[in-house]
């Protein structure tokens, strides 16, 4: 069994190699994507953003000096009293008020405008 494991790992790496050579997707969800999305999809997007911020803040708590300002700490503080439904309404109203900026990423709207 021990001799087969390195062979299995090598085969798995070779199988994954073409996928690794693919270009990295750089499209961030923007206002056009937001408007086409259902409320459930919008909620899932914002919950995902919230989870990333929480993971980043937990990493910062272990690895960054206490008072250092990081993206995760700043975002967590700013969004502490928000909820998902309110954030959806705010993003919706921002894009409605700024129809010429539908190409602006949703994350940017959440971060800078809300």
The first five atom37 places (N, CA, C, CB, O) and aatype in JSON, in Angstrom:
{
  "aatype": [20, 20, 20, 20, 20, 20, 20, 20, 20, 20, 20, 20, 20, 20, 20, 20, 20, 20, 20, 20, 20, 20, 20, 20, 20, 20, 20, 20, 20, 20, 20, 20, 20, 20, 20, 20, 20, 20, 20, 20, 20, 20, 20, 20, 20, 20, 20, 20, 20, 20, 20, 20, 20, 20, 20, 20, 20, 20, 20, 20, 20, 20, 20, 20, 20, 20, 20, 20, 20, 20, 20, 20, 20, 20, 20, 20, 20, 20, 20, 20, 20, 20, 20, 20, 20, 20, 20, 20, 20, 20, 20, 20, 20, 20, 20, 20, 20, 20, 20, 20, 20, 20, 20, 20, 20, 20, 20, 20, 20, 20, 20, 20, 20, 20],
  "atom_mask": [
    [1, 1, 1, 1, 1],
    [1, 1, 1, 1, 1],
    [1, 1, 1, 1, 1],
    [1, 1, 1, 1, 1],
    [1, 1, 1, 1, 1],
    [1, 1, 1, 1, 1],
    [1, 1, 1, 1, 1],
    [1, 1, 1, 1, 1],
    [1, 1, 1, 1, 1],
    [1, 1, 1, 1, 1],
    [1, 1, 1, 1, 1],
    [1, 1, 1, 1, 1],
    [1, 1, 1, 1, 1],
    [1, 1, 1, 1, 1],
    [1, 1, 1, 1, 1],
    [1, 1, 1, 1, 1],
    [1, 1, 1, 1, 1],
    [1, 1, 1, 1, 1],
    [1, 1, 1, 1, 1],
    [1, 1, 1, 1, 1],
    [1, 1, 1, 1, 1],
    [1, 1, 1, 1, 1],
    [1, 1, 1, 1, 1],
    [1, 1, 1, 1, 1],
    [1, 1, 1, 1, 1],
    [1, 1, 1, 1, 1],
    [1, 1, 1, 1, 1],
    [1, 1, 1, 1, 1],
    [1, 1, 1, 1, 1],
    [1, 1, 1, 1, 1],
    [1, 1, 1, 1, 1],
    [1, 1, 1, 1, 1],
    [1, 1, 1, 1, 1],
    [1, 1, 1, 1, 1],
    [1, 1, 1, 1, 1],
    [1, 1, 1, 1, 1],
    [1, 1, 1, 1, 1],
    [1, 1, 1, 1, 1],
    [1, 1, 1, 1, 1],
    [1, 1, 1, 1, 1],
    [1, 1, 1, 1, 1],
    [1, 1, 1, 1, 1],
    [1, 1, 1, 1, 1],
    [1, 1, 1, 1, 1],
    [1, 1, 1, 1, 1],
    [1, 1, 1, 1, 1],
    [1, 1, 1, 1, 1],
    [1, 1, 1, 1, 1],
    [1, 1, 1, 1, 1],
    [1, 1, 1, 1, 1],
    [1, 1, 1, 1, 1],
    [1, 1, 1, 1, 1],
    [1, 1, 1, 1, 1],
    [1, 1, 1, 1, 1],
    [1, 1, 1, 1, 1],
    [1, 1, 1, 1, 1],
    [1, 1, 1, 1, 1],
    [1, 1, 1, 1, 1],
    [1, 1, 1, 1, 1],
    [1, 1, 1, 1, 1],
    [1, 1, 1, 1, 1],
    [1, 1, 1, 1, 1],
    [1, 1, 1, 1, 1],
    [1, 1, 1, 1, 1],
    [1, 1, 1, 1, 1],
    [1, 1, 1, 1, 1],
    [1, 1, 1, 1, 1],
    [1, 1, 1, 1, 1],
    [1, 1, 1, 1, 1],
    [1, 1, 1, 1, 1],
    [1, 1, 1, 1, 1],
    [1, 1, 1, 1, 1],
    [1, 1, 1, 1, 1],
    [1, 1, 1, 1, 1],
    [1, 1, 1, 1, 1],
    [1, 1, 1, 1, 1],
    [1, 1, 1, 1, 1],
    [1, 1, 1, 1, 1],
    [1, 1, 1, 1, 1],
    [1, 1, 1, 1, 1],
    [1, 1, 1, 1, 1],
    [1, 1, 1, 1, 1],
    [1, 1, 1, 1, 1],
    [1, 1, 1, 1, 1],
    [1, 1, 1, 1, 1],
    [1, 1, 1, 1, 1],
    [1, 1, 1, 1, 1],
    [1, 1, 1, 1, 1],
    [1, 1, 1, 1, 1],
    [1, 1, 1, 1, 1],
    [1, 1, 1, 1, 1],
    [1, 1, 1, 1, 1],
    [1, 1, 1, 1, 1],
    [1, 1, 1, 1, 1],
    [1, 1, 1, 1, 1],
    [1, 1, 1, 1, 1],
    [1, 1, 1, 1, 1],
    [1, 1, 1, 1, 1],
    [1, 1, 1, 1, 1],
    [1, 1, 1, 1, 1],
    [1, 1, 1, 1, 1],
    [1, 1, 1, 1, 1],
    [1, 1, 1, 1, 1],
    [1, 1, 1, 1, 1],
    [1, 1, 1, 1, 1],
    [1, 1, 1, 1, 1],
    [1, 1, 1, 1, 1],
    [1, 1, 1, 1, 1],
    [1, 1, 1, 1, 1],
    [1, 1, 1, 1, 1],
    [1, 1, 1, 1, 1],
    [1, 1, 1, 1, 1],
    [1, 1, 1, 1, 1],
    [1, 1, 1, 1, 1]
  ],
  "atom_positions": [
    [[0.82, -1.19, 0.0], [0.0, 0.0, 0.0], [0.86, 1.25, 0.0], [-0.94, 0.0, 1.2], [0.54, 2.22, -0.68]],
    [[1.96, 1.25, 0.75], [2.82, 2.42, 0.84], [3.41, 2.78, -0.51], [3.93, 2.18, 1.85], [3.58, 3.97, -0.8]],
    [[3.73, 1.82, -1.33], [4.34, 2.09, -2.64], [3.33, 2.67, -3.62], [4.96, 0.82, -3.22], [3.71, 3.41, -4.53]],
    [[2.09, 2.36, -3.47], [1.06, 2.83, -4.38], [0.66, 4.29, -4.09], [-0.17, 1.94, -4.3], [0.24, 5.0, -5.0]],
    [[0.8, 4.72, -2.84], [0.39, 6.07, -2.48], [1.15, 7.13, -3.26], [0.59, 6.28, -1.0], [0.5, 8.02, -3.81]],
    [[2.48, 7.1, -3.37], [3.17, 8.12, -4.17], [2.74, 8.09, -5.63], [4.69, 7.92, -4.08], [2.65, 9.14, -6.27]],
    [[2.47, 6.92, -6.16], [2.01, 6.81, -7.54], [0.63, 7.46, -7.69], [1.95, 5.34, -7.98], [0.37, 8.14, -8.68]],
    [[-0.24, 7.24, -6.71], [-1.57, 7.85, -6.72], [-1.46, 9.38, -6.66], [-2.42, 7.33, -5.54], [-2.15, 10.07, -7.4]],
    [[-0.6, 9.9, -5.8], [-0.41, 11.35, -5.67], [0.11, 11.93, -6.98], [0.57, 11.67, -4.51], [-0.36, 12.98, -7.42]],
    [[1.07, 11.26, -7.6], [1.62, 11.74, -8.88], [0.54, 11.75, -9.96], [2.81, 10.85, -9.32], [0.45, 12.69, -10.74]],
    [[-0.28, 10.72, -9.99], [-1.35, 10.66, -10.99], [-2.38, 11.77, -10.74], [-2.04, 9.29, -10.96], [-2.86, 12.38, -11.69]],
    [[-2.7, 12.02, -9.48], [-3.67, 13.08, -9.16], [-3.12, 14.44, -9.55], [-4.01, 13.06, -7.67], [-3.86, 15.28, -10.07]],
    [[-1.85, 14.67, -9.29], [-1.24, 15.96, -9.66], [-1.21, 16.15, -11.17], [0.19, 16.06, -9.1], [-1.48, 17.24, -11.67]],
    [[-0.88, 15.08, -11.9], [-0.88, 15.18, -13.35], [-2.29, 15.42, -13.9], [-0.28, 13.9, -13.96], [-2.45, 16.14, -14.88]],
    [[-3.28, 14.82, -13.28], [-4.66, 15.02, -13.72], [-5.11, 16.45, -13.48], [-5.6, 14.04, -13.02], [-5.89, 17.0, -14.26]],
    [[-4.64, 17.06, -12.4], [-5.03, 18.43, -12.07], [-4.23, 19.47, -12.84], [-4.88, 18.67, -10.59], [-4.65, 20.62, -12.91]],
    [[-3.11, 19.1, -13.41], [-2.22, 20.05, -14.07], [-2.9, 20.86, -15.17], [-1.05, 19.33, -14.64], [-2.72, 22.08, -15.17]],
    [[-3.67, 20.29, -16.11], [-4.32, 21.13, -17.12], [-5.26, 22.16, -16.51], [-5.09, 20.25, -18.09], [-5.37, 23.27, -17.03]],
    [[-5.94, 21.81, -15.43], [-6.85, 22.76, -14.78], [-6.07, 23.93, -14.2], [-7.67, 22.07, -13.69], [-6.54, 25.06, -14.23]],
    [[-4.9, 23.67, -13.66], [-4.09, 24.72, -13.07], [-3.58, 25.68, -14.14], [-2.91, 24.12, -12.3], [-3.28, 26.84, -13.85]],
    [[-3.47, 25.22, -15.37], [-2.95, 26.07, -16.44], [-4.02, 27.0, -17.0], [-2.39, 25.22, -17.55], [-3.7, 27.86, -17.83]],
    [[-5.26, 26.86, -16.57], [-6.34, 27.7, -17.06], [-6.18, 29.11, -16.53], [-7.71, 27.12, -16.66], [-5.64, 29.31, -15.44]],
    [[-6.64, 30.11, -17.29], [-6.55, 31.48, -16.8], [-7.42, 31.68, -15.56], [-6.96, 32.47, -17.89], [-8.46, 31.04, -15.4]],
    [[-6.99, 32.56, -14.68], [-7.73, 32.86, -13.47], [-8.87, 33.81, -13.82], [-6.8, 33.48, -12.38], [-8.66, 34.81, -14.52]],
    [[-10.06, 33.5, -13.34], [-11.2, 34.37, -13.6], [-11.06, 35.64, -12.76], [-12.54, 33.64, -13.27], [-10.79, 35.57, -11.55]],
    [[-11.23, 36.77, -13.39], [-11.06, 38.02, -12.66], [-12.36, 38.83, -12.6], [-9.96, 38.85, -13.29], [-12.36, 39.93, -12.07]],
    [[-13.43, 38.31, -13.14], [-14.69, 39.05, -13.11], [-15.27, 39.04, -11.7], [-15.7, 38.44, -14.11], [-15.49, 37.99, -11.11]],
    [[-15.5, 40.23, -11.18], [-16.2, 40.36, -9.91], [-17.66, 40.65, -10.21], [-15.57, 41.48, -9.02], [-17.98, 41.33, -11.19]],
    [[-18.55, 40.13, -9.4], [-19.97, 40.39, -9.59], [-20.21, 41.9, -9.57], [-20.82, 39.69, -8.49], [-19.77, 42.59, -8.65]],
    [[-20.91, 42.39, -10.58], [-21.16, 43.83, -10.67], [-22.67, 44.09, -10.61], [-20.56, 44.42, -11.98], [-23.45, 43.19, -10.34]],
    [[-23.05, 45.33, -10.87], [-24.46, 45.71, -10.8], [-25.33, 44.97, -11.79], [-24.6, 47.18, -11.03], [-26.49, 44.68, -11.49]],
    [[-24.79, 44.65, -12.96], [-25.57, 43.87, -13.94], [-25.85, 42.48, -13.39], [-24.81, 43.76, -15.28], [-26.97, 41.98, -13.5]],
    [[-24.84, 41.86, -12.81], [-25.03, 40.55, -12.19], [-26.02, 40.64, -11.03], [-23.67, 39.97, -11.7], [-26.89, 39.79, -10.87]],
    [[-25.87, 41.69, -10.24], [-26.74, 41.89, -9.07], [-28.2, 42.0, -9.5], [-26.31, 43.15, -8.3], [-29.08, 41.37, -8.9]],
    [[-28.46, 42.8, -10.52], [-29.84, 43.0, -10.98], [-30.46, 41.73, -11.55], [-29.89, 44.11, -12.01], [-31.67, 41.52, -11.45]],
    [[-29.63, 40.88, -12.17], [-30.12, 39.62, -12.75], [-30.32, 38.54, -11.7], [-29.16, 39.13, -13.82], [-30.95, 37.52, -11.98]],
    [[-29.79, 38.74, -10.51], [-29.81, 37.7, -9.48], [-31.12, 37.72, -8.69], [-28.63, 37.87, -8.53], [-31.75, 38.76, -8.51]],
    [[-31.49, 36.55, -8.23], [-32.66, 36.45, -7.35], [-32.25, 36.95, -5.96], [-33.22, 34.97, -7.28], [-31.07, 37.1, -5.67]],
    [[-33.24, 37.2, -5.12], [-32.95, 37.62, -3.75], [-32.14, 36.55, -3.02], [-34.27, 37.92, -2.99], [-31.27, 36.87, -2.22]],
    [[-32.43, 35.28, -3.3], [-31.68, 34.19, -2.67], [-30.21, 34.23, -3.08], [-32.3, 32.83, -3.03], [-29.32, 34.01, -2.25]],
    [[-29.96, 34.5, -4.36], [-28.58, 34.59, -4.84], [-27.87, 35.81, -4.25], [-28.54, 34.65, -6.36], [-26.7, 35.73, -3.89]],
    [[-28.57, 36.92, -4.14], [-27.99, 38.11, -3.53], [-27.65, 37.85, -2.07], [-28.96, 39.3, -3.64], [-26.59, 38.24, -1.59]],
    [[-28.56, 37.19, -1.37], [-28.34, 36.85, 0.03], [-27.12, 35.92, 0.16], [-29.6, 36.17, 0.64], [-26.28, 36.12, 1.04]],
    [[-27.03, 34.93, -0.7], [-25.9, 34.0, -0.66], [-24.59, 34.73, -0.93], [-26.1, 32.87, -1.69], [-23.58, 34.45, -0.28]],
    [[-24.59, 35.65, -1.87], [-23.38, 36.44, -2.15], [-22.94, 37.21, -0.91], [-23.63, 37.42, -3.33], [-21.77, 37.18, -0.53]],
    [[-23.88, 37.9, -0.28], [-23.54, 38.71, 0.89], [-23.14, 37.84, 2.09], [-24.7, 39.6, 1.28], [-22.26, 38.24, 2.86]],
    [[-23.75, 36.69, 2.24], [-23.34, 35.77, 3.31], [-21.92, 35.28, 3.04], [-24.32, 34.57, 3.41], [-21.11, 35.16, 3.96]],
    [[-21.61, 35.0, 1.78], [-20.24, 34.59, 1.42], [-19.23, 35.67, 1.72], [-20.17, 34.22, -0.05], [-18.16, 35.39, 2.26]],
    [[-19.56, 36.91, 1.39], [-18.67, 38.04, 1.7], [-18.48, 38.14, 3.21], [-19.24, 39.37, 1.13], [-17.37, 38.32, 3.69]],
    [[-19.57, 38.01, 3.94], [-19.52, 38.06, 5.4], [-18.61, 36.96, 5.96], [-20.92, 37.94, 5.99], [-17.84, 37.2, 6.88]],
    [[-18.72, 35.76, 5.4], [-17.89, 34.65, 5.86], [-16.41, 34.91, 5.59], [-18.31, 33.35, 5.18], [-15.56, 34.61, 6.43]],
    [[-16.1, 35.47, 4.42], [-14.71, 35.79, 4.1], [-14.17, 36.83, 5.08], [-14.59, 36.32, 2.65], [-13.04, 36.71, 5.55]],
    [[-14.97, 37.83, 5.39], [-14.55, 38.85, 6.35], [-14.32, 38.22, 7.73], [-15.61, 39.98, 6.45], [-13.34, 38.55, 8.39]],
    [[-15.21, 37.33, 8.15], [-15.06, 36.68, 9.45], [-13.8, 35.82, 9.52], [-16.28, 35.82, 9.75], [-13.08, 35.83, 10.52]],
    [[-13.54, 35.07, 8.45], [-12.33, 34.25, 8.41], [-11.09, 35.14, 8.44], [-12.31, 33.36, 7.14], [-10.13, 34.85, 9.15]],
    [[-11.12, 36.23, 7.67], [-10.0, 37.16, 7.68], [-9.76, 37.78, 9.04], [-10.22, 38.25, 6.66], [-8.62, 37.92, 9.47]],
    [[-10.84, 38.15, 9.73], [-10.71, 38.73, 11.06], [-10.15, 37.72, 12.06], [-12.07, 39.26, 11.55], [-9.35, 38.08, 12.92]],
    [[-10.56, 36.47, 11.94], [-10.02, 35.44, 12.83], [-8.54, 35.22, 12.56], [-10.79, 34.12, 12.64], [-7.75, 35.04, 13.49]],
    [[-8.15, 35.23, 11.28], [-6.73, 35.1, 10.95], [-5.96, 36.29, 11.5], [-6.53, 34.98, 9.41], [-4.88, 36.13, 12.07]],
    [[-6.51, 37.5, 11.32], [-5.86, 38.71, 11.83], [-5.67, 38.64, 13.34], [-6.68, 39.95, 11.46], [-4.64, 39.06, 13.86]],
    [[-6.68, 38.12, 14.05], [-6.59, 38.03, 15.51], [-5.41, 37.19, 15.95], [-7.88, 37.46, 16.08], [-4.81, 37.44, 16.99]],
    [[-5.06, 36.18, 15.16], [-3.93, 35.32, 15.51], [-2.59, 35.82, 14.97], [-4.18, 33.92, 15.0], [-1.55, 35.55, 15.57]],
    [[-2.62, 36.54, 13.84], [-1.37, 36.83, 13.14], [-0.99, 38.3, 12.99], [-1.44, 36.25, 11.83], [0.15, 38.61, 12.68]],
    [[-1.93, 39.2, 13.21], [-1.63, 40.62, 13.03], [-1.6, 41.3, 14.39], [-2.67, 41.3, 12.1], [-2.41, 40.97, 15.26]],
    [[-0.69, 42.24, 14.59], [-0.65, 42.95, 15.87], [-2.01, 43.55, 16.22], [0.41, 44.06, 15.83], [-2.77, 43.94, 15.33]],
    [[-2.33, 43.63, 17.5], [-3.64, 44.02, 18.0], [-4.29, 45.24, 17.39], [-3.54, 44.24, 19.39], [-5.48, 45.18, 17.05]],
    [[-3.59, 46.33, 17.22], [-4.23, 47.56, 16.76], [-4.06, 47.79, 15.26], [-3.66, 48.74, 17.5], [-4.58, 48.77, 14.72]],
    [[-3.36, 46.89, 14.59], [-3.13, 47.08, 13.15], [-4.46, 47.08, 12.39], [-2.2, 45.96, 12.59], [-5.3, 46.2, 12.6]],
    [[-4.65, 48.07, 11.52], [-5.88, 48.17, 10.73], [-5.75, 47.26, 9.51], [-6.15, 49.64, 10.3], [-4.86, 47.44, 8.68]],
    [[-6.65, 46.3, 9.41], [-6.67, 45.4, 8.27], [-8.03, 45.5, 7.6], [-6.36, 43.94, 8.7], [-8.98, 46.01, 8.18]],
    [[-8.11, 45.0, 6.39], [-9.39, 45.0, 5.66], [-10.47, 44.3, 6.48], [-9.23, 44.31, 4.3], [-11.56, 44.84, 6.65]],
    [[-10.16, 43.12, 6.98], [-11.16, 42.32, 7.7], [-11.63, 43.01, 8.97], [-10.6, 40.96, 8.03], [-12.83, 43.03, 9.25]],
    [[-10.71, 43.56, 9.72], [-11.1, 44.24, 10.96], [-11.95, 45.46, 10.67], [-9.85, 44.65, 11.77], [-12.96, 45.69, 11.34]],
    [[-11.55, 46.24, 9.69], [-12.32, 47.44, 9.34], [-13.71, 47.06, 8.85], [-11.57, 48.26, 8.27], [-14.7, 47.67, 9.26]],
    [[-13.78, 46.08, 7.97], [-15.08, 45.65, 7.43], [-15.96, 45.08, 8.53], [-14.87, 44.6, 6.32], [-17.16, 45.36, 8.57]],
    [[-15.4, 44.29, 9.4], [-16.19, 43.69, 10.47], [-16.77, 44.78, 11.38], [-15.34, 42.7, 11.28], [-17.93, 44.7, 11.79]],
    [[-15.96, 45.77, 11.69], [-16.44, 46.88, 12.53], [-17.55, 47.67, 11.82], [-15.26, 47.82, 12.89], [-18.56, 48.01, 12.44]],
    [[-17.35, 47.94, 10.54], [-18.32, 48.74, 9.78], [-19.64, 48.02, 9.59], [-17.75, 49.11, 8.43], [-20.7, 48.65, 9.57]],
    [[-19.6, 46.71, 9.46], [-20.81, 45.94, 9.17], [-21.42, 45.27, 10.4], [-20.51, 44.88, 8.14], [-22.37, 44.5, 10.29]],
    [[-20.87, 45.57, 11.57], [-21.28, 44.89, 12.8], [-22.79, 44.97, 13.06], [-20.54, 45.47, 13.98], [-23.39, 44.0, 13.51]],
    [[-23.39, 46.11, 12.78], [-24.8, 46.3, 13.1], [-25.71, 46.14, 11.89], [-25.0, 47.65, 13.71], [-26.89, 46.5, 11.94]],
    [[-25.18, 45.6, 10.81], [-25.98, 45.39, 9.6], [-26.52, 43.98, 9.56], [-25.14, 45.68, 8.35], [-26.01, 43.07, 10.22]],
    [[-27.57, 43.8, 8.76], [-28.04, 42.44, 8.5], [-28.15, 42.27, 6.99], [-29.41, 42.16, 9.22], [-28.08, 43.25, 6.24]],
    [[-28.32, 41.06, 6.55], [-28.31, 40.74, 5.13], [-29.43, 41.45, 4.37], [-28.43, 39.25, 4.94], [-29.2, 41.98, 3.29]],
    [[-30.63, 41.46, 4.93], [-31.75, 42.08, 4.23], [-31.53, 43.58, 4.05], [-33.06, 41.84, 5.0], [-31.84, 44.14, 2.99]],
    [[-31.0, 44.23, 5.07], [-30.71, 45.66, 4.96], [-29.63, 45.91, 3.91], [-30.26, 46.22, 6.33], [-29.72, 46.86, 3.14]],
    [[-28.61, 45.06, 3.89], [-27.53, 45.21, 2.9], [-28.08, 45.04, 1.48], [-26.41, 44.18, 3.16], [-27.67, 45.77, 0.57]],
    [[-28.98, 44.09, 1.27], [-29.59, 43.9, -0.06], [-30.32, 45.17, -0.47], [-30.56, 42.69, -0.06], [-30.18, 45.64, -1.6]],
    [[-31.12, 45.73, 0.44], [-31.84, 46.97, 0.14], [-30.88, 48.12, -0.19], [-32.74, 47.36, 1.33], [-31.13, 48.89, -1.12]],
    [[-29.79, 48.22, 0.56], [-28.83, 49.3, 0.33], [-28.13, 49.16, -1.02], [-27.8, 49.34, 1.44], [-27.95, 50.14, -1.74]],
    [[-27.74, 47.93, -1.37], [-27.08, 47.7, -2.66], [-28.08, 47.98, -3.79], [-26.54, 46.24, -2.77], [-27.74, 48.66, -4.77]],
    [[-29.3, 47.47, -3.66], [-30.34, 47.74, -4.67], [-30.53, 49.24, -4.86], [-31.67, 47.09, -4.26], [-30.54, 49.72, -5.99]],
    [[-30.68, 49.97, -3.77], [-30.95, 51.41, -3.89], [-29.74, 52.15, -4.44], [-31.35, 51.99, -2.53], [-29.91, 53.14, -5.16]],
    [[-28.52, 51.69, -4.13], [-27.33, 52.36, -4.67], [-27.28, 52.2, -6.19], [-26.04, 51.78, -4.03], [-27.02, 53.18, -6.91]],
    [[-27.52, 51.0, -6.7], [-27.5, 50.79, -8.15], [-28.67, 51.52, -8.83], [-27.56, 49.28, -8.47], [-28.52, 52.01, -9.95]],
    [[-29.83, 51.6, -8.17], [-30.95, 52.36, -8.73], [-30.6, 53.84, -8.84], [-32.21, 52.17, -7.88], [-30.95, 54.5, -9.82]],
    [[-29.92, 54.37, -7.83], [-29.54, 55.78, -7.82], [-28.36, 56.08, -8.75], [-29.2, 56.22, -6.41], [-28.13, 57.23, -9.1]],
    [[-27.62, 55.04, -9.15], [-26.44, 55.21, -9.98], [-26.48, 54.26, -11.18], [-25.16, 54.97, -9.16], [-25.61, 53.41, -11.31]],
    [[-27.47, 54.4, -12.05], [-27.64, 53.44, -13.15], [-26.49, 53.43, -14.16], [-28.93, 53.74, -13.87], [-26.34, 52.47, -14.9]],
    [[-25.69, 54.47, -14.19], [-24.55, 54.49, -15.12], [-23.35, 53.75, -14.55], [-24.16, 55.94, -15.45], [-22.33, 53.62, -15.23]],
    [[-23.45, 53.26, -13.32], [-22.32, 52.59, -12.69], [-22.59, 51.11, -12.43], [-21.96, 53.28, -11.39], [-22.11, 50.54, -11.45]],
    [[-23.37, 50.49, -13.31], [-23.67, 49.07, -13.14], [-22.44, 48.19, -13.3], [-24.72, 48.65, -14.14], [-22.46, 47.03, -12.88]],
    [[-21.38, 48.71, -13.88], [-20.16, 47.91, -14.03], [-19.31, 47.92, -12.75], [-19.33, 48.43, -15.2], [-18.31, 47.21, -12.66]],
    [[-19.71, 48.7, -11.77], [-18.98, 48.75, -10.49], [-19.24, 47.46, -9.72], [-19.4, 50.01, -9.65], [-20.4, 47.06, -9.56]],
    [[-18.19, 46.81, -9.23], [-18.38, 45.55, -8.5], [-19.23, 45.74, -7.24], [-17.03, 44.97, -8.11], [-19.15, 46.76, -6.57]],
    [[-20.04, 44.74, -6.95], [-20.9, 44.77, -5.77], [-20.06, 44.93, -4.51], [-21.76, 43.48, -5.68], [-20.42, 45.68, -3.61]],
    [[-18.94, 44.24, -4.45], [-18.07, 44.33, -3.27], [-17.61, 45.76, -3.05], [-16.86, 43.4, -3.43], [-17.5, 46.21, -1.91]],
    [[-17.33, 46.48, -4.12], [-16.93, 47.87, -4.02], [-18.07, 48.73, -3.49], [-16.45, 48.4, -5.38], [-17.86, 49.63, -2.68]],
    [[-19.28, 48.45, -3.94], [-20.44, 49.19, -3.46], [-20.63, 48.94, -1.96], [-21.72, 48.78, -4.25], [-20.86, 49.87, -1.19]],
    [[-20.52, 47.7, -1.56], [-20.67, 47.36, -0.14], [-19.57, 48.04, 0.67], [-20.61, 45.82, 0.07], [-19.85, 48.61, 1.73]],
    [[-18.35, 47.99, 0.2], [-17.22, 48.49, 0.95], [-17.17, 50.02, 0.99], [-15.94, 47.95, 0.34], [-16.97, 50.6, 2.06]],
    [[-17.34, 50.66, -0.14], [-17.13, 52.11, -0.21], [-18.39, 52.95, -0.1], [-16.46, 52.44, -1.49], [-18.34, 54.08, 0.4]],
    [[-19.5, 52.43, -0.54], [-20.7, 53.25, -0.62], [-21.66, 53.01, 0.54], [-21.4, 53.0, -1.92], [-22.43, 53.9, 0.91]],
    [[-21.61, 51.85, 1.1], [-22.54, 51.52, 2.19], [-21.8, 51.58, 3.5], [-23.19, 50.13, 1.98], [-22.39, 51.34, 4.55]]
  ]
}
